[in-house]
């Protein structure tokens, strides 16, 4: 099927085959594991990327595994319903249908955490009516003014399926579900017979003190950024722009002496949301250094600006900065991108990976 590959895919396959051949020639076990640290601000997609690594290279999510995410999906939907009704009131957006005010009161009175179907079942009808209300949809259209999950629209579109008693989350539901990471999570897997250890730590400010516990023997850092969050603020600090926060963290990581010999790969994640957002929301309204000669509604201009901003944070401009625009909820996209990342990591570390 090589004739069907794009030039980029063909070159990537050639490079991958070369590395695989060199690895296969080594009959001894590998000297050490490739330790990949996933860093980035909260809600940048680190945990979703880790789920994808499990789907692509590890033990895929079975029925019992998917069932474990049902409470998370229920809680994500309830939280979104609460946020939307509160935001509508704060933004003084009128109801499309005044009768939905009673549904809003019901959702406001509901517990935030939903563990079982019986917990959330009394609220499904109200959530469905609210999502169809013109005032709530207008509120959702103004979501840059408040904090709400990126998968809100996805889950409300799946509401009829989720509302059934025997609901089993799909893999896409699992990938779109959001639960803040607390502490340090490690996942070991073999990628084409090479041992990898992925380390995921929480991105919220309260969790970053734990990052330093993971810095030993790091082979590579995947730094994830929510590329579409240029107009949004942090959940924990509504005065700080999320892109600015990501740039500040990246500056600290990229210029840390501990990582002088560590390859850093920049994942500009949520590229699908970025592509939609630039059509209507100007990045220049939130970042005054956006080049005046560039078009803030042109996707390539915005992408170029984002890459330049992160590249400029590095003191050592001679060190290569690999970057990819990704959609962590898209398995095929991550599969393709990680193949390139894997090649980059192995190419730089083949000598250390093998036994002497």
C-alpha positions in Angstrom: 0.0 0.0 0.0 3.1 2.2 -0.2 1.7 3.9 -3.3 -1.1 5.3 -1.2 1.1 7.1 1.2 1.7 10.8 1.1 5.3 12.0 0.8 5.4 12.8 4.5 4.1 9.3 5.4 6.4 7.6 3.0 9.5 9.4 4.5 8.3 8.6 8.0 7.9 4.9 7.1 11.3 4.8 5.6 12.8 6.3 8.7 10.8 4.0 11.0 11.9 0.9 9.0 15.5 2.0 9.3 15.3 2.4 13.1 13.3 -0.9 13.5 16.0 -2.8 11.5 18.8 -1.4 13.7 16.8 -2.3 16.8 16.1 -5.8 15.5 19.8 -6.4 14.9 20.4 -6.2 18.6 19.8 -9.6 20.2 20.4 -8.4 23.8 17.7 -6.8 25.9 17.6 -3.1 26.1 19.7 -1.4 28.7 17.1 1.0 29.8 13.5 2.1 29.4 12.6 5.2 27.4 11.1 7.5 30.0 8.7 10.0 28.5 7.4 12.8 30.7 4.0 14.3 29.8 4.0 18.0 30.9 1.7 20.9 30.3 -0.9 23.1 32.0 -4.2 21.6 33.2 -6.6 20.4 30.5 -4.0 20.3 27.8 -4.7 16.7 26.9 -2.0 14.7 28.7 -4.3 12.1 30.2 -6.1 11.7 26.9 -2.8 11.1 25.1 -2.0 8.5 27.7 -5.4 6.8 27.0 -4.5 6.8 23.3 -1.1 5.1 24.0 -3.0 2.4 25.8 -5.4 1.9 22.9 -2.7 1.9 20.2 0.2 0.1 21.9 -1.0 -1.4 25.2 -4.0 -3.3 26.5 -7.0 -1.8 24.7 -10.1 -0.7 26.8 -12.3 -3.7 27.3 -16.0 -3.5 28.3 -15.2 -3.6 32.1 -12.6 -0.8 31.6 -15.1 1.4 29.7 -17.8 0.9 32.4 -15.4 2.4 34.9 -15.7 5.7 33.0 -19.5 5.9 33.3 -19.5 8.0 36.6 -17.0 10.4 34.9 -19.2 10.9 31.9 -22.3 11.4 34.1 -20.3 13.9 36.2 -19.0 15.8 33.2 -22.5 16.2 31.8 -23.9 17.4 35.1 -21.1 19.8 35.7 -21.5 21.2 32.2 -25.3 21.7 32.8 -24.6 23.6 36.1 -21.9 25.8 34.5 -24.1 26.7 31.5 -27.1 27.7 33.6 -25.0 29.8 36.0 -23.1 31.4 33.1 -26.4 32.3 31.3 -27.5 34.2 34.4 -24.2 35.9 34.9 -24.1 37.0 31.2 -27.8 38.2 31.4 -28.7 36.1 28.4 -32.5 35.7 28.2 -34.1 32.2 28.0 -35.3 31.0 24.7 -38.1 29.4 26.6 -38.9 30.8 30.0 -40.2 27.4 31.2 -36.6 26.2 31.2 -36.0 28.3 34.3 -37.5 25.4 36.3 -35.1 22.9 34.7 -32.2 25.2 35.6 -33.4 25.2 39.2 -33.5 21.4 39.2 -30.0 21.2 37.8 -28.7 23.8 40.3 -30.0 21.7 43.2 -28.4 18.4 41.9 -25.2 17.0 43.4 -22.1 17.8 41.4 -20.9 14.2 41.4 -22.9 11.4 39.7 -21.8 7.9 40.4 -24.7 5.8 39.0 -27.5 5.8 36.5 -30.0 6.2 39.4 -28.1 9.3 40.5 -28.4 11.1 37.2 -31.6 9.6 35.8 -34.0 12.2 37.4 -32.1 15.0 35.6 -31.7 13.7 32.0 -35.0 15.3 30.7 -34.0 18.7 32.2 -30.5 18.5 30.7 -32.0 17.7 27.3 -34.4 20.6 27.4 -31.8 23.0 28.6 -29.4 22.1 25.8 -32.1 22.8 23.2 -32.8 26.2 24.7 -31.7 29.1 22.5 -30.4 31.1 25.5 -28.2 28.2 26.7 -26.9 27.7 23.1 -26.0 31.4 23.0 -24.4 31.1 26.4 -22.3 28.1 25.0 -21.3 30.3 22.1 -19.8 32.7 24.6 -17.8 30.0 26.5 -14.6 31.9 26.2 -16.0 34.1 29.0 -16.2 31.2 31.5 -14.7 27.8 32.1 -16.4 24.7 30.7 -15.1 21.3 29.4 -14.1 21.0 25.8 -16.2 17.9 25.4 -19.5 19.5 26.5 -21.0 19.7 23.0 -19.9 16.1 22.3 -21.6 14.7 25.4 -24.8 16.6 25.0 -25.0 15.3 21.4 -24.7 11.8 22.8 -27.3 12.4 25.6 -30.0 10.1 24.4 -27.5 7.2 24.3 -26.0 8.1 27.7 -29.5 8.4 29.2 -30.2 4.6 28.7 -29.9 2.4 31.8 -27.5 0.0 30.1 -25.2 2.7 28.8 -21.7 1.5 28.0 -19.2 4.3 27.3 -17.6 4.0 23.9 -13.9 4.4 23.4 -14.6 7.9 22.1 -16.6 8.6 25.2 -13.6 7.4 27.3 -11.3 9.7 25.4 -13.6 12.7 25.7 -14.3 12.2 29.4 -12.4 14.5 31.7 -11.2 13.9 35.3 -8.4 16.1 36.7 -5.2 14.2 37.3 -4.1 14.1 40.9 -0.6 12.9 41.7 1.7 10.9 39.4 0.5 8.2 37.0 2.9 5.9 35.2 2.1 3.5 32.3 4.6 1.0 30.9 4.2 -0.5 27.5 6.2 -1.9 24.6 6.2 0.1 21.4 7.5 -2.2 18.7 9.5 -4.2 21.3 11.0 -1.0 22.8 10.1 -0.4 26.5 8.5 3.0 27.2 7.4 4.4 30.5 5.0 7.3 30.2 4.6 9.5 33.2 1.6 11.8 33.6 1.3 14.4 36.3 -1.4 16.9 37.1 -1.1 20.2 35.2 -3.0 22.4 37.7 -0.8 24.8 39.7 -1.4 22.8 42.9 0.0 19.7 41.3 3.1 21.1 39.7 5.2 20.8 42.8 5.1 17.0 42.1 6.7 17.4 38.7 10.2 17.5 40.1 9.8 14.0 41.6 9.7 12.7 38.0 12.8 14.4 36.5 15.3 11.7 37.0 16.4 9.7 34.0 14.0 11.4 31.6 14.6 10.5 27.9 12.1 12.9 26.4 9.4 15.4 27.3 6.2 15.7 25.5 4.9 19.2 26.3 1.2 19.5 25.6 -0.6 22.8 24.9 -4.3 23.5 24.4 -3.7 25.5 21.2 -7.4 26.6 21.1 -7.3 28.2 24.5 -5.8 31.5 23.4 -8.9 33.3 24.4 -9.5 31.5 27.7 -8.4 31.9 31.3 -7.3 29.3 33.9 -9.9 27.6 36.0 -7.8 28.3 39.1 -7.0 31.9 38.2 -9.5 33.8 36.0 -7.0 36.6 35.5 -4.4 34.5 33.7 -4.7 33.7 30.0 -4.2 29.9 29.3 -1.8 30.4 26.4 0.3 32.8 28.5 0.4 30.2 31.3 1.5 27.5 28.9 4.2 29.7 27.6 5.5 30.5 31.1 5.6 26.8 32.1 7.4 26.0 28.8 10.0 28.6 29.4 10.8 27.0 32.8 11.0 23.5 31.3 12.9 24.3 28.1 15.5 26.3 29.9 16.0 23.9 32.9 19.6 22.6 33.1 18.2 19.2 34.0 16.9 18.9 30.4 19.9 20.1 28.6 20.3 16.7 26.8 16.6 15.8 26.8 14.6 16.1 23.6 11.5 18.2 24.0 8.5 17.7 21.6 5.8 20.3 21.5 2.3 19.0 21.0 0.0 21.9 20.0 -3.1 19.9 20.9 -6.8 20.4 20.2 -6.0 21.4 16.6 -9.6 20.6 15.6 -11.0 23.1 18.1 -8.3 25.7 17.0 -9.4 25.3 13.3 -13.0 26.1 14.2 -12.2 28.9 16.7 -10.0 31.0 14.4 -12.9 31.5 12.0 -14.8 33.6 14.5 -12.5 34.6 17.4 -9.5 36.8 16.6 -6.3 35.8 18.5 -5.1 39.3 18.0 -7.8 40.5 20.5 -6.1 38.5 23.2 -2.4 38.6 22.2 -1.1 42.1 21.2 2.1 40.7 19.7 0.2 38.9 16.9 1.9 40.2 13.7 -0.2 43.0 12.1 0.7 41.6 8.7 -0.8 38.2 9.5 -4.5 37.3 9.4 -5.9 36.3 12.8 -8.6 34.3 11.0 -6.2 32.4 8.8 -5.4 29.0 10.4 -1.8 28.8 9.0 -1.0 32.3 10.2 -2.3 31.5 13.7 -0.4 28.1 13.7 2.8 29.9 12.7 2.4 32.5 15.4 1.9 29.8 18.1 5.0 27.8 17.1 7.1 31.0 17.0 5.9 32.1 20.5 7.0 28.8 22.0 10.2 28.7 20.0 11.1 32.2 21.3 10.8 31.0 24.9 14.0 29.0 24.5 17.4 30.5 25.4 19.2 27.8 23.3 18.0 28.4 19.8 20.4 25.9 18.4 18.6 23.0 20.0 15.9 21.6 17.7 12.3 22.0 18.8 10.1 19.4 17.3 6.4 20.3 17.1 3.2 18.7 16.0 -0.4 19.9 15.8 -2.5 17.2 17.3 -6.0 16.1 18.3 -5.6 13.9 21.3 -9.2 12.5 21.0 -8.4 11.3 17.4 -6.8 7.9 17.6 -5.5 7.8 14.0 -4.0 11.3 14.4 -2.1 10.3 17.5 -1.0 7.0 16.0 0.5 8.8 13.1 2.1 11.6 15.1 3.5 9.3 17.8 5.2 7.2 15.1 7.2 10.4 14.1 7.8 11.2 17.8 9.0 7.6 18.5 11.5 7.9 15.6 12.8 11.2 16.9 13.3 9.8 20.4 14.9 6.6 19.3 17.2 8.3 16.8 18.6 10.5 19.5 18.9 7.6 22.0 19.9 4.5 20.1 23.3 4.3 21.7 22.1 4.6 25.2 19.2 2.2 24.6 21.5 -0.7 23.7 23.7 -2.7 25.9 27.4 -2.0 25.6 
